[in-house]
């Protein structure tokens, strides 16, 4: 699957939460990613995070959270053999 930054979606919601634990960003986003079993929905999560990352200032909390969301989505895509 292509990983393009096509979906802008609810970026503000994704990045509005405060970090918890060792992962930056909103714990609910990680929970949502972990619960998904549909490859297309996971790809959309990745694409949304990638678009957010591209818009965030380098080194910012938003960029760090977006990178972490991308990694979580990618790990889940691999876990489900989506590619």
N, C-alpha and C positions, 0 to 999 in steps of 0.2 A: 504494500500500500504506500501511496505517496504521502509524505509528511509535509504538506504545504500549509501555510498560515492563511487558510481560507475562512475560518469561522472566528468571528470576533466575539459572538455570544456574550454571556454575562461576565465579562472580565472583571468588572468592578466587584461583583459578588465574590468571584474566585479569590481576588486579592485583598478584599476588605478585612478578612479575619486576621486575628493575631496568631502568631505561632504558638505551638504547644509541643512539648517534648523536644525531640531532636530534629524534627522536621519543620522547616520554615513554612509560614502560611497558615491556612485554615485546615484544621483536622477533619472537618466535614468533607472537604474536597478529597482527601486521601481515602476516607471511608467510602465515598461515592465511587471513586476509581476502583477500589478493591472489590466493591459489590457488583461491578459491571461484568457481564459475561458476553455481551455483544461486541464483536470486533469493530463494527462501524461506530458505535457509541464511544468506545475507547479511543478510536482514532480521532473522533471529534474532540474529546478531552485533550488529547495531545496537541491537536491543531490550535485549540483555543489557548492553551498554555504557551505554545510557540509564538502565536500572534502577540500575546501579552509580553512575552520576553523581548520580542523585537521592538516593542514600543517603550519598554521600561529603560530607565537610565542604568547604564552599566554599573554593577556593584551595588545597586539599590536592593532594598528588602523585596520589592516587587519582582525584580529580575531573579533574585535568589529563589523566591517562592515559585515562580513560573518554571524555572529550571528543575526544581524538585518535583513539581507536578508532571512535567514532561517525563522525567525519569520514572516516576511511579506508573504513569500510563504505559510507557514503553515496557517496563518490567511486566506489567499485567498482560500486555499484548503478546509478549514472548511466552508467558506462563500459559496462555490459552492457545498457543500455536497459531496466532493470527497471521503470522508471516514467517 
